[in-house]
Amino acid sequence: MRQEEQITTQQMIKQNYELTRKLGKDIKKIKVYMALQTLTSILWILVIVVPIILAVIYLPPILKPYAERVMNIYQMSNQTMDYMQKLK
C-alpha cells in the first residue's frame, strides 16, 4: 500500500509540475499580449492627440488670410444689401 501511495504521489507531483509549466507559459503570453495592448493604446492616443495639438498651434496663422477674405466678402454683401434697400 505504501508503494502505491508513493507512485500516485510521484505521479501527482509530475502532473503538478507539468501543469505549472503550462501555466507559466500561458502567463508569459498574457503578459506579452498586455504589453502590446498598452503600447497600441498609447500609439492610438498619440495618433489622435498629436494632430489636434499641432492643428491648434499651426492652423490659426495659416487660416487667417482665408478668414479675412471671407469677412471681406461678408462685408461687401452687407453693403450691397444696404444699397439695395436704399434703392427701394
Summary of the structure (lengths in Angstrom):
residues: 88
radius of gyration: 36.6
end to end distance: 119.3
largest distance: 119.9
contacts: 164
relative contact order: 0.04
helix: 98%
strand: 0%
